[in-house]
Structure formats: C-alpha cells, structure tokens
Amino acid sequence: MKKQKLFLLSSILFLLYSDFLLADKSEWFQRNNWNAFISQTAIYSSDYNFLSQSDDKLSLDLWEAGLLVSTAVKDKLTFSAQLLGRKVSDSSGNDLRIDYAFFSYPFYQSMNETFGLRLGRIRSSYGLYNETRDIPHTRTGIAMPQSIYFDMTRNTFYSADGIELFGYRDFDDQRLSAQIFFSKPVADEDETGEVESLNPTNLEGDKSLLAKISYGSEYDGIRTSFTYYRPEYKVDVSFPVGAMTLEDKDASFYSESMITSLEYNQFDWSVTAEYLRHKFATKIPVLGGIPGSQIKNKGYEEAFYVQGLYRFSEQWETYLRYDSTERHIDRSLQDNEKWHDINIGASFRPNENWLLRTEIHYIEGLSRLLSRDNVFSSAQDPYWTTAMFQVAYKW
C-alpha cells in the first residue's frame, strides 16, 4: 500500500514538473488575491465557562483573525493558504497556526466536468460547513452546531496534511461531486486532552481517511451529502487506576464519523439538518507494564441538529436551531454525556464588510464544554444559558 501511494505521488509530481518545465516566467503567479478578517465576541454564561471564561460574567476572551492568500501559480495550478490567530480562553492561550496551505490542480476539465487533486494542508470536507466555518461571514451563528462541528476539537478536525482527489459533474443547476482525502492528522494535544481525559503526550497523527459524496445546489433547491471520516493517532497516555497513575508509550486511538446532511435553500429562507454517528476507541497494548492488549470501545455518540434561517432583507436574517448529542451506552447518561441546545440568533450586515450578530442558547448537558475551563461535579446543574454578541470585519 505504501509503495502504491509513493508511486502515485511520484507520478503526480512528474506530471506537474513536465507541465511547467518550458513555462514562460511571465505566466507564473497570476490572479493574486488576499483577504483578511477579524472578530471579537462577548459571552455571558450562567454556571459554566463556554468558549471563554464566561461563568456569571461578561468575557471578551474569544477573538479570531485570519489572513487568506491565493494565486494561480502557473496555468491551472493554484495555491491557497490561510494564517489564523484565535483565542478561546486564558487556559488555551493565543493560538497562531497555518489553517490550510495547499496546491490544487485539475487534470481534466470540460464544460461540465472537472477531475483533479489537492496537495498540502487541506481543509477537511467534513459535513456541509466545515470548510466554511473559519470566517464569521460564511457561517450561520457565532457558535457552530456543537453536535457536529466540535469547537473542543476545532483544529484537529478542520484540516490535515495529505493528498485529496476530487471531481464533479454538473447537471444543469445541480452538481454531483466526490472527494477522497488521504492524510496525516494535525495533532493538537490540548484538544485531544479533552477527549476521554487521556492526558496525551508525544501525540502524533498516524493516518486518516475522509470520503464524501454530495449532490445538489448550494444556492437553490436541495443539497445533500454523506461524509465518512476516520483519523487515527499514536500517543503516550496516562490514566488513573485506583490510587495509581499508569502510563503507556505505545497507545493509539481513533474516531470514526459518519455524517448524513440535507439542506433546502430558497432566496429568503433555508432549512438544514445533519445527522452524525460518532465512535471513539482506544488501544493500549501494554497495561501497567503487563503485556497484553486492551481495546476499549467507548460506545458511540448519536448527534443531529435542525436549523431554520429566514432572511428579512439583504442586511437582516434570523435563525433557530435545535442541537442534540447523546452517548449510547448500557446505563443512564451522565450530564457530561449529553448536550441539548436551543439556539435563537440574528445577524445584521450594514455592508459587505461588517457583521453584527447576537444569539442566545438554552442548554441541557455538559458534553461540549472544555474540561480545562471547567470543574465538574455531580452537584452541578445541567441546565444553563449563554448569550453571545459578535462584531466582525472582513477586507
């Protein structure tokens, strides 16, 4: 399998090099574009810190800023990249990262068909909105539906390093598209530490596969898709066993997500629904120094959201969303194993650059709260609220 991947990559690079060998230097780096955005969010929550230090106080922790560049390197070969700065809370600190940076090249193009590849750090086409969740102006809501688009593992799921084959065919106003993405996941120990309290160190992305097929129109009528995503990681972990803490330096874990998405769009309104079945499992070959193998399946999560959006005008829109996550296991659910969120919000766009948005969440459950920002106990109330206000500007 590794030899086949190496042969494929070598063939691709040879074709690209052959195409550019005789190129005129004046034809390089045309259609250069850049964009930027910045946002500041105020959050107030009852009882818990949500995406900030907002427990019973107004927090201005959450901010985002990004710089996007793109260029036509030569003929059909393009390059796109984004540098992102972001802060969620004092515990996470200021995060500066290359969100994505990839080359895209269509090997075949016609009036109705395109087939090609992307190479580099590529945005994962996870569900309907993962590729467009980075910029406030291109998403619905300040907070994405946490059932599908986890902010607790945003960096881990947003992009990965690898190669993606893509293709699409247009049928009048409808498009049938498919992608398959082989990658090495981007490792973020802070985010992975939120998963099952593994306390990971020396985290390393191993391999991942994302496959997606979609059909429809993004602007008018029905759009539907199915996504399969399985990232795997190698990691050193520590975990409590009674009064002891055991360590293992040859552990691994993976998550497996299957997302079914459906959306209906009209000029002034849209309805969106996505359903996720998510499984997480760890494999610890050596437990406490005793040879053996422990594969622990943590059960699976079943999650979905339903969202309706109405546009009063080009400037004003409002939305209502119900967001639900529950773990399926053979016992009663604890508060940190479920999430039910009723979210109502509104957006105002004075012009194409500015965006003002506010929303209120009424939530039952704790499963999407960051453990590094919260201290949980059985005495805490699982019912809580949060209010958000965001100002964003793009160039």
C-alpha positions as a Markdown table, in Angstrom:
| # | Residue | x | y | z |
|---|---|---|---|---|
| 1 | Met | 0.0 | 0.0 | 0.0 |
| 2 | Lys | 2.8 | 2.4 | 0.9 |
| 3 | Lys | 4.6 | 1.6 | -2.5 |
| 4 | Gln | 1.3 | 2.4 | -4.3 |
| 5 | Lys | 0.9 | 5.7 | -2.6 |
| 6 | Leu | 4.6 | 6.6 | -3.3 |
| 7 | Phe | 4.2 | 5.7 | -6.9 |
| 8 | Leu | 1.0 | 7.8 | -7.2 |
| 9 | Leu | 2.7 | 10.8 | -5.6 |
| 10 | Ser | 5.8 | 10.5 | -7.8 |
| 11 | Ser | 3.7 | 10.3 | -10.9 |
| 12 | Ile | 1.8 | 13.4 | -9.9 |
| 13 | Leu | 4.9 | 15.4 | -9.2 |
| 14 | Phe | 6.5 | 14.3 | -12.5 |
| 15 | Leu | 3.4 | 15.4 | -14.5 |
| 16 | Leu | 3.4 | 18.8 | -12.7 |
| 17 | Tyr | 7.2 | 19.3 | -13.4 |
| 18 | Ser | 6.8 | 18.3 | -17.0 |
| 19 | Asp | 4.0 | 20.8 | -17.5 |
| 20 | Phe | 6.0 | 23.7 | -16.0 |
| 21 | Leu | 9.5 | 23.0 | -17.4 |
| 22 | Leu | 9.0 | 25.1 | -20.5 |
| 23 | Ala | 6.8 | 27.7 | -18.9 |
| 24 | Asp | 7.4 | 31.4 | -19.6 |
| 25 | Lys | 8.2 | 33.2 | -16.4 |
| 26 | Ser | 5.7 | 35.9 | -17.1 |
| 27 | Glu | 2.9 | 33.3 | -16.9 |
| 28 | Trp | 3.7 | 32.5 | -13.2 |
| 29 | Phe | 1.8 | 33.8 | -10.2 |
| 30 | Gln | -1.1 | 35.4 | -11.9 |
| 31 | Arg | -4.5 | 36.4 | -10.3 |
| 32 | Asn | -3.1 | 37.1 | -6.9 |
| 33 | Asn | -5.7 | 37.7 | -4.2 |
| 34 | Trp | -5.7 | 38.3 | -0.5 |
| 35 | Asn | -8.4 | 38.7 | 2.1 |
| 36 | Ala | -8.5 | 39.2 | 5.9 |
| 37 | Phe | -11.0 | 39.1 | 8.7 |
| 38 | Ile | -11.1 | 39.9 | 12.4 |
| 39 | Ser | -13.8 | 39.3 | 15.0 |
| 40 | Gln | -14.4 | 39.9 | 18.7 |
| 41 | Thr | -17.1 | 38.1 | 20.7 |
| 42 | Ala | -18.6 | 38.9 | 24.1 |
| 43 | Ile | -20.0 | 35.9 | 26.0 |
| 44 | Tyr | -22.0 | 35.7 | 29.3 |
| 45 | Ser | -22.9 | 32.3 | 30.7 |
| 46 | Ser | -24.7 | 31.0 | 33.8 |
| 47 | Asp | -22.8 | 28.4 | 35.8 |
| 48 | Tyr | -20.1 | 27.4 | 33.2 |
| 49 | Asn | -17.3 | 28.7 | 31.0 |
| 50 | Phe | -18.4 | 28.3 | 27.4 |
| 51 | Leu | -15.7 | 29.1 | 24.8 |
| 52 | Ser | -14.3 | 31.7 | 27.2 |
| 53 | Gln | -14.1 | 32.4 | 31.0 |
| 54 | Ser | -17.7 | 33.5 | 31.0 |
| 55 | Asp | -19.2 | 31.9 | 34.1 |
| 56 | Asp | -21.5 | 34.5 | 35.6 |
| 57 | Lys | -19.5 | 37.3 | 34.0 |
| 58 | Leu | -19.1 | 39.0 | 30.6 |
| 59 | Ser | -16.0 | 37.7 | 28.8 |
| 60 | Leu | -14.1 | 39.1 | 25.9 |
| 61 | Asp | -11.7 | 36.2 | 25.6 |
| 62 | Leu | -12.9 | 34.9 | 22.2 |
| 63 | Trp | -11.4 | 36.5 | 19.2 |
| 64 | Glu | -10.4 | 35.4 | 15.7 |
| 65 | Ala | -8.3 | 36.9 | 13.0 |
| 66 | Gly | -7.2 | 35.5 | 9.6 |
| 67 | Leu | -5.2 | 36.3 | 6.5 |
| 68 | Leu | -6.1 | 34.4 | 3.3 |
| 69 | Val | -4.0 | 34.4 | 0.1 |
| 70 | Ser | -4.4 | 32.7 | -3.2 |
| 71 | Thr | -2.6 | 32.7 | -6.6 |
| 72 | Ala | -2.6 | 31.0 | -9.9 |
| 73 | Val | 1.0 | 29.6 | -9.8 |
| 74 | Lys | 1.0 | 28.5 | -13.5 |
| 75 | Asp | -1.9 | 27.9 | -15.8 |
| 76 | Lys | -4.3 | 25.7 | -13.9 |
| 77 | Leu | -2.2 | 25.1 | -10.8 |
| 78 | Thr | -3.4 | 27.3 | -7.9 |
| 79 | Phe | -2.2 | 27.8 | -4.3 |
| 80 | Ser | -4.3 | 28.8 | -1.3 |
| 81 | Ala | -3.4 | 29.4 | 2.3 |
| 82 | Gln | -4.8 | 30.9 | 5.5 |
| 83 | Leu | -3.0 | 32.0 | 8.6 |
| 84 | Leu | -5.3 | 32.0 | 11.6 |
| 85 | Gly | -5.0 | 33.6 | 15.1 |
| 86 | Arg | -7.5 | 32.6 | 17.7 |
| 87 | Lys | -8.1 | 32.7 | 21.4 |
| 88 | Val | -10.8 | 30.8 | 23.3 |
| 89 | Ser | -9.8 | 31.5 | 26.9 |
| 90 | Asp | -6.8 | 32.1 | 29.2 |
| 91 | Ser | -6.3 | 28.3 | 29.6 |
| 92 | Ser | -5.9 | 27.8 | 25.9 |
| 93 | Gly | -3.9 | 31.0 | 25.2 |
| 94 | Asn | -3.4 | 32.7 | 21.9 |
| 95 | Asp | -3.2 | 30.2 | 19.1 |
| 96 | Leu | -1.4 | 31.1 | 15.8 |
| 97 | Arg | -1.5 | 28.3 | 13.2 |
| 98 | Ile | -1.5 | 27.7 | 9.4 |
| 99 | Asp | -5.1 | 26.7 | 9.0 |
| 100 | Tyr | -4.5 | 25.4 | 5.5 |
| 101 | Ala | -1.9 | 25.7 | 2.7 |
| 102 | Phe | -2.4 | 23.6 | -0.4 |
| 103 | Phe | -1.9 | 23.3 | -4.2 |
| 104 | Ser | -4.8 | 22.4 | -6.4 |
| 105 | Tyr | -4.5 | 21.1 | -9.9 |
| 106 | Pro | -7.3 | 19.9 | -12.3 |
| 107 | Phe | -6.0 | 17.1 | -14.5 |
| 108 | Tyr | -9.1 | 17.1 | -16.7 |
| 109 | Gln | -11.6 | 19.9 | -17.3 |
| 110 | Ser | -14.6 | 20.3 | -19.7 |
| 111 | Met | -17.7 | 22.4 | -19.7 |
| 112 | Asn | -19.5 | 20.1 | -17.2 |
| 113 | Glu | -16.7 | 18.0 | -15.6 |
| 114 | Thr | -13.6 | 18.5 | -13.6 |
| 115 | Phe | -11.2 | 16.0 | -12.0 |
| 116 | Gly | -8.1 | 16.9 | -10.1 |
| 117 | Leu | -6.1 | 16.8 | -6.9 |
| 118 | Arg | -5.0 | 18.9 | -3.9 |
| 119 | Leu | -1.8 | 18.5 | -2.0 |
| 120 | Gly | -0.7 | 20.0 | 1.3 |
| 121 | Arg | -2.6 | 21.0 | 4.4 |
| 122 | Ile | -6.2 | 20.8 | 3.2 |
| 123 | Arg | -9.5 | 21.8 | 4.7 |
| 124 | Ser | -11.4 | 18.7 | 5.6 |
| 125 | Ser | -14.7 | 18.5 | 3.7 |
| 126 | Tyr | -16.5 | 17.3 | 6.9 |
| 127 | Gly | -20.2 | 17.8 | 6.6 |
| 128 | Leu | -21.7 | 20.7 | 4.8 |
| 129 | Tyr | -20.0 | 23.5 | 6.7 |
| 130 | Asn | -16.5 | 22.5 | 8.0 |
| 131 | Glu | -14.8 | 24.1 | 5.0 |
| 132 | Thr | -16.5 | 27.5 | 5.6 |
| 133 | Arg | -16.6 | 27.6 | 9.4 |
| 134 | Asp | -13.4 | 29.7 | 9.7 |
| 135 | Ile | -14.8 | 33.1 | 8.7 |
| 136 | Pro | -17.7 | 34.6 | 10.7 |
| 137 | His | -19.3 | 35.9 | 7.5 |
| 138 | Thr | -19.5 | 32.4 | 5.9 |
| 139 | Arg | -21.2 | 30.5 | 8.8 |
| 140 | Thr | -24.6 | 30.7 | 10.4 |
| 141 | Gly | -24.2 | 31.6 | 14.0 |
| 142 | Ile | -21.4 | 32.7 | 16.3 |
| 143 | Ala | -21.1 | 29.1 | 17.6 |
| 144 | Met | -21.4 | 26.3 | 15.1 |
| 145 | Pro | -23.7 | 23.3 | 16.0 |
| 146 | Gln | -21.6 | 21.6 | 18.6 |
| 147 | Ser | -23.2 | 18.2 | 17.9 |
| 148 | Ile | -21.4 | 18.1 | 14.5 |
| 149 | Tyr | -18.7 | 20.8 | 14.4 |
| 150 | Phe | -17.0 | 20.4 | 17.8 |
| 151 | Asp | -15.2 | 23.6 | 18.9 |
| 152 | Met | -13.4 | 21.5 | 21.6 |
| 153 | Thr | -11.5 | 19.8 | 18.7 |
| 154 | Arg | -11.8 | 22.5 | 16.1 |
| 155 | Asn | -8.1 | 22.5 | 14.9 |
| 156 | Thr | -7.9 | 18.7 | 14.8 |
| 157 | Phe | -11.0 | 18.4 | 12.6 |
| 158 | Tyr | -10.6 | 21.5 | 10.4 |
| 159 | Ser | -7.6 | 20.4 | 8.3 |
| 160 | Ala | -5.0 | 17.8 | 7.8 |
| 161 | Asp | -1.8 | 17.2 | 5.8 |
| 162 | Gly | -2.1 | 14.9 | 2.8 |
| 163 | Ile | -3.5 | 14.4 | -0.7 |
| 164 | Glu | -7.1 | 14.7 | -1.9 |
| 165 | Leu | -8.6 | 13.5 | -5.2 |
| 166 | Phe | -11.7 | 15.4 | -6.2 |
| 167 | Gly | -14.1 | 15.5 | -9.1 |
| 168 | Tyr | -17.5 | 16.9 | -10.0 |
| 169 | Arg | -20.0 | 16.9 | -12.9 |
| 170 | Asp | -22.7 | 19.5 | -13.4 |
| 171 | Phe | -26.2 | 18.5 | -14.5 |
| 172 | Asp | -27.8 | 21.9 | -15.3 |
| 173 | Asp | -28.0 | 23.7 | -11.9 |
| 174 | Gln | -27.2 | 20.6 | -9.9 |
| 175 | Arg | -23.7 | 19.3 | -9.1 |
| 176 | Leu | -22.6 | 15.7 | -8.3 |
| 177 | Ser | -19.2 | 15.8 | -6.5 |
| 178 | Ala | -16.9 | 13.4 | -4.8 |
| 179 | Gln | -13.7 | 13.6 | -2.7 |
| 180 | Ile | -11.4 | 11.2 | -1.1 |
| 181 | Phe | -8.7 | 12.5 | 1.2 |
| 182 | Phe | -5.7 | 10.5 | 2.5 |
| 183 | Ser | -3.9 | 12.4 | 5.2 |
| 184 | Lys | -1.8 | 12.6 | 8.4 |
| 185 | Pro | -4.0 | 14.3 | 11.0 |
| 186 | Val | -2.8 | 17.5 | 12.6 |
| 187 | Ala | -2.0 | 16.8 | 16.2 |
| 188 | Asp | -3.2 | 19.2 | 18.9 |
| 189 | Glu | -2.5 | 17.9 | 22.5 |
| 190 | Asp | -4.7 | 20.5 | 24.2 |
| 191 | Glu | -7.7 | 19.4 | 22.1 |
| 192 | Thr | -7.0 | 15.7 | 22.4 |
| 193 | Gly | -6.7 | 16.1 | 26.1 |
| 194 | Glu | -10.5 | 16.9 | 26.1 |
| 195 | Val | -11.3 | 13.5 | 24.7 |
| 196 | Glu | -11.9 | 10.9 | 27.4 |
| 197 | Ser | -9.3 | 12.6 | 29.7 |
| 198 | Leu | -6.4 | 10.7 | 28.1 |
| 199 | Asn | -3.8 | 13.2 | 29.2 |
| 200 | Pro | -1.8 | 12.7 | 26.0 |
| 201 | Thr | 1.9 | 13.4 | 25.4 |
| 202 | Asn | 4.0 | 12.9 | 22.3 |
| 203 | Leu | 0.8 | 13.0 | 20.2 |
| 204 | Glu | 1.4 | 12.1 | 16.6 |
| 205 | Gly | -1.1 | 11.9 | 13.8 |
| 206 | Asp | -0.9 | 8.4 | 12.2 |
| 207 | Lys | -3.3 | 8.3 | 9.2 |
| 208 | Ser | -6.8 | 9.3 | 8.3 |
| 209 | Leu | -9.3 | 8.8 | 5.5 |
| 210 | Leu | -12.1 | 11.1 | 4.5 |
| 211 | Ala | -14.6 | 10.3 | 1.8 |
| 212 | Lys | -17.5 | 12.4 | 0.7 |
| 213 | Ile | -20.2 | 12.4 | -2.0 |
| 214 | Ser | -22.7 | 15.2 | -2.5 |
| 215 | Tyr | -25.4 | 16.3 | -4.9 |
| 216 | Gly | -27.5 | 19.4 | -5.4 |
| 217 | Ser | -27.2 | 23.1 | -5.5 |
| 218 | Glu | -25.7 | 25.3 | -2.8 |
| 219 | Tyr | -28.0 | 28.2 | -3.6 |
| 220 | Asp | -31.3 | 26.9 | -4.9 |
| 221 | Gly | -33.2 | 23.7 | -4.0 |
| 222 | Ile | -32.0 | 20.6 | -2.3 |
| 223 | Arg | -28.4 | 19.8 | -1.4 |
| 224 | Thr | -27.4 | 16.5 | 0.2 |
| 225 | Ser | -24.2 | 14.7 | 1.1 |
| 226 | Phe | -22.7 | 11.8 | 3.0 |
| 227 | Thr | -19.3 | 12.0 | 4.7 |
| 228 | Tyr | -17.1 | 9.3 | 6.3 |
| 229 | Tyr | -14.1 | 10.4 | 8.3 |
| 230 | Arg | -11.7 | 8.3 | 10.4 |
| 231 | Pro | -8.5 | 9.9 | 11.9 |
| 232 | Glu | -6.0 | 7.7 | 13.9 |
| 233 | Tyr | -3.3 | 8.8 | 16.3 |
| 234 | Lys | -0.3 | 7.4 | 18.1 |
| 235 | Val | 0.1 | 8.8 | 21.6 |
| 236 | Asp | 1.6 | 8.3 | 25.0 |
| 237 | Val | -1.1 | 8.3 | 27.6 |
| 238 | Ser | -1.5 | 8.4 | 31.4 |
| 239 | Phe | -4.7 | 7.3 | 33.1 |
| 240 | Pro | -5.8 | 6.7 | 36.7 |
| 241 | Val | -6.2 | 3.1 | 38.1 |
| 242 | Gly | -7.3 | 3.3 | 41.7 |
| 243 | Ala | -4.7 | 5.3 | 43.6 |
| 244 | Met | -2.1 | 4.8 | 40.8 |
| 245 | Thr | -1.4 | 6.6 | 37.5 |
| 246 | Leu | -0.3 | 4.2 | 34.7 |
| 247 | Glu | 1.5 | 5.3 | 31.6 |
| 248 | Asp | 1.7 | 3.7 | 28.2 |
| 249 | Lys | 4.1 | 4.8 | 25.4 |
| 250 | Asp | 2.6 | 2.7 | 22.6 |
| 251 | Ala | -1.0 | 3.5 | 22.7 |
| 252 | Ser | -3.3 | 4.7 | 19.9 |
| 253 | Phe | -6.8 | 5.8 | 19.4 |
| 254 | Tyr | -9.2 | 6.7 | 16.6 |
| 255 | Ser | -12.5 | 8.3 | 16.0 |
| 256 | Glu | -15.0 | 7.3 | 13.2 |
| 257 | Ser | -17.6 | 9.7 | 12.0 |
| 258 | Met | -20.5 | 9.2 | 9.5 |
| 259 | Ile | -22.5 | 12.3 | 8.6 |
| 260 | Thr | -25.7 | 12.5 | 6.6 |
| 261 | Ser | -26.5 | 16.0 | 5.5 |
| 262 | Leu | -29.6 | 17.6 | 3.9 |
| 263 | Glu | -30.4 | 21.2 | 3.1 |
| 264 | Tyr | -33.1 | 23.1 | 1.2 |
| 265 | Asn | -32.4 | 26.6 | 0.1 |
| 266 | Gln | -34.6 | 29.3 | -1.3 |
| 267 | Phe | -33.8 | 33.0 | -1.8 |
| 268 | Asp | -35.1 | 34.2 | 1.5 |
| 269 | Trp | -35.1 | 31.1 | 3.7 |
| 270 | Ser | -33.3 | 27.7 | 4.2 |
| 271 | Val | -33.7 | 24.6 | 6.3 |
| 272 | Thr | -30.6 | 22.4 | 7.2 |
| 273 | Ala | -30.4 | 19.1 | 9.1 |
| 274 | Glu | -27.3 | 16.9 | 9.7 |
| 275 | Tyr | -27.1 | 13.6 | 11.5 |
| 276 | Leu | -23.8 | 12.2 | 13.0 |
| 277 | Arg | -22.9 | 8.7 | 14.3 |
| 278 | His | -19.6 | 9.1 | 16.0 |
| 279 | Lys | -17.5 | 6.3 | 17.6 |
| 280 | Phe | -14.3 | 6.6 | 19.6 |
| 281 | Ala | -12.0 | 3.8 | 20.7 |
| 282 | Thr | -8.6 | 3.5 | 22.4 |
| 283 | Lys | -6.0 | 0.7 | 22.0 |
| 284 | Ile | -3.5 | 0.2 | 24.8 |
| 285 | Pro | -1.1 | -2.7 | 24.1 |
| 286 | Val | 0.6 | -2.6 | 27.5 |
| 287 | Leu | -1.4 | -2.0 | 30.6 |
| 288 | Gly | 0.7 | -1.2 | 33.7 |
| 289 | Gly | 3.7 | -2.9 | 32.4 |
| 290 | Ile | 1.8 | -6.2 | 31.8 |
| 291 | Pro | 1.9 | -7.4 | 28.2 |
| 292 | Gly | -1.4 | -7.7 | 26.6 |
| 293 | Ser | -3.9 | -5.7 | 24.6 |
| 294 | Gln | -6.8 | -3.6 | 25.8 |
| 295 | Ile | -9.1 | -2.3 | 23.1 |
| 296 | Lys | -11.7 | -0.1 | 24.8 |
| 297 | Asn | -14.7 | 1.0 | 22.7 |
| 298 | Lys | -16.3 | 4.0 | 24.4 |
| 299 | Gly | -19.6 | 3.3 | 22.7 |
| 300 | Tyr | -20.9 | 5.8 | 20.2 |
| 301 | Glu | -22.5 | 9.2 | 20.0 |
| 302 | Glu | -25.6 | 10.0 | 18.1 |
| 303 | Ala | -26.0 | 13.6 | 17.2 |
| 304 | Phe | -28.0 | 15.9 | 15.0 |
| 305 | Tyr | -29.2 | 19.4 | 14.5 |
| 306 | Val | -32.1 | 21.0 | 12.7 |
| 307 | Gln | -31.8 | 24.7 | 11.7 |
| 308 | Gly | -34.1 | 27.1 | 10.0 |
| 309 | Leu | -33.0 | 30.5 | 8.7 |
| 310 | Tyr | -35.0 | 33.4 | 7.4 |
| 311 | Arg | -33.7 | 36.5 | 5.5 |
| 312 | Phe | -35.8 | 39.6 | 6.0 |
| 313 | Ser | -33.6 | 41.5 | 3.6 |
| 314 | Glu | -30.0 | 41.6 | 2.3 |
| 315 | Gln | -29.0 | 43.0 | 5.7 |
| 316 | Trp | -31.1 | 41.2 | 8.3 |
| 317 | Glu | -31.5 | 37.5 | 9.0 |
| 318 | Thr | -32.6 | 35.3 | 11.9 |
| 319 | Tyr | -32.2 | 31.6 | 12.7 |
| 320 | Leu | -33.5 | 29.0 | 15.1 |
| 321 | Arg | -31.6 | 25.8 | 15.8 |
| 322 | Tyr | -32.1 | 22.7 | 17.9 |
| 323 | Asp | -28.8 | 20.8 | 18.5 |
| 324 | Ser | -28.7 | 17.4 | 20.2 |
| 325 | Thr | -25.9 | 14.9 | 21.3 |
| 326 | Glu | -26.3 | 11.7 | 23.3 |
| 327 | Arg | -23.9 | 8.9 | 24.0 |
| 328 | His | -25.2 | 5.4 | 23.6 |
| 329 | Ile | -24.1 | 3.1 | 26.4 |
| 330 | Asp | -25.7 | 0.5 | 28.6 |
| 331 | Arg | -26.5 | 2.8 | 31.6 |
| 332 | Ser | -28.1 | 6.1 | 32.4 |
| 333 | Leu | -26.5 | 9.1 | 30.9 |
| 334 | Gln | -24.5 | 11.4 | 33.0 |
| 335 | Asp | -24.7 | 15.2 | 32.4 |
| 336 | Asn | -21.3 | 15.2 | 30.6 |
| 337 | Glu | -22.5 | 12.6 | 28.1 |
| 338 | Lys | -25.3 | 14.7 | 26.6 |
| 339 | Trp | -25.9 | 18.1 | 25.0 |
| 340 | His | -29.3 | 19.6 | 24.1 |
| 341 | Asp | -29.1 | 23.2 | 22.8 |
| 342 | Ile | -32.0 | 25.5 | 21.7 |
| 343 | Asn | -30.3 | 28.5 | 19.9 |
| 344 | Ile | -32.0 | 31.6 | 18.5 |
| 345 | Gly | -30.0 | 34.3 | 16.9 |
| 346 | Ala | -30.0 | 37.2 | 14.5 |
| 347 | Ser | -27.5 | 38.8 | 12.1 |
| 348 | Phe | -27.2 | 42.4 | 10.7 |
| 349 | Arg | -24.8 | 43.2 | 7.8 |
| 350 | Pro | -24.6 | 47.0 | 7.4 |
| 351 | Asn | -22.5 | 46.4 | 4.3 |
| 352 | Glu | -20.4 | 43.6 | 2.7 |
| 353 | Asn | -17.6 | 44.2 | 5.2 |
| 354 | Trp | -19.2 | 44.5 | 8.6 |
| 355 | Leu | -21.2 | 41.8 | 10.5 |
| 356 | Leu | -23.0 | 42.1 | 13.8 |
| 357 | Arg | -24.5 | 39.0 | 15.3 |
| 358 | Thr | -26.2 | 38.0 | 18.6 |
| 359 | Glu | -27.6 | 34.7 | 19.9 |
| 360 | Ile | -28.9 | 33.1 | 23.0 |
| 361 | His | -28.6 | 29.4 | 23.9 |
| 362 | Tyr | -30.6 | 27.4 | 26.4 |
| 363 | Ile | -28.7 | 24.2 | 27.1 |
| 364 | Glu | -29.1 | 20.9 | 28.9 |
| 365 | Gly | -25.9 | 18.9 | 29.4 |
| 366 | Leu | -22.1 | 19.4 | 29.6 |
| 367 | Ser | -20.6 | 17.2 | 26.9 |
| 368 | Arg | -19.3 | 20.1 | 24.7 |
| 369 | Leu | -17.7 | 22.1 | 27.5 |
| 370 | Leu | -14.0 | 22.3 | 27.7 |
| 371 | Ser | -12.7 | 20.5 | 30.8 |
| 372 | Arg | -9.7 | 22.7 | 31.0 |
| 373 | Asp | -12.0 | 25.7 | 31.6 |
| 374 | Asn | -14.5 | 24.0 | 34.0 |
| 375 | Val | -14.5 | 21.9 | 37.2 |
| 376 | Phe | -17.4 | 19.4 | 37.1 |
| 377 | Ser | -19.2 | 17.8 | 40.0 |
| 378 | Ser | -22.3 | 15.7 | 40.4 |
| 379 | Ala | -24.0 | 18.6 | 42.3 |
| 380 | Gln | -23.9 | 21.0 | 39.3 |
| 381 | Asp | -27.0 | 22.0 | 37.4 |
| 382 | Pro | -27.1 | 20.5 | 33.9 |
| 383 | Tyr | -29.5 | 23.4 | 32.8 |
| 384 | Trp | -27.8 | 26.6 | 31.9 |
| 385 | Thr | -27.8 | 29.5 | 29.4 |
| 386 | Thr | -25.4 | 31.6 | 27.5 |
| 387 | Ala | -25.7 | 34.9 | 25.5 |
| 388 | Met | -23.2 | 36.0 | 22.8 |
| 389 | Phe | -22.6 | 39.1 | 20.8 |
| 390 | Gln | -20.1 | 39.3 | 17.9 |
| 391 | Val | -18.6 | 42.1 | 15.8 |
| 392 | Ala | -16.7 | 41.0 | 12.7 |
| 393 | Tyr | -15.0 | 42.8 | 9.8 |
| 394 | Lys | -13.5 | 41.5 | 6.6 |
| 395 | Trp | -11.3 | 43.0 | 3.9 |
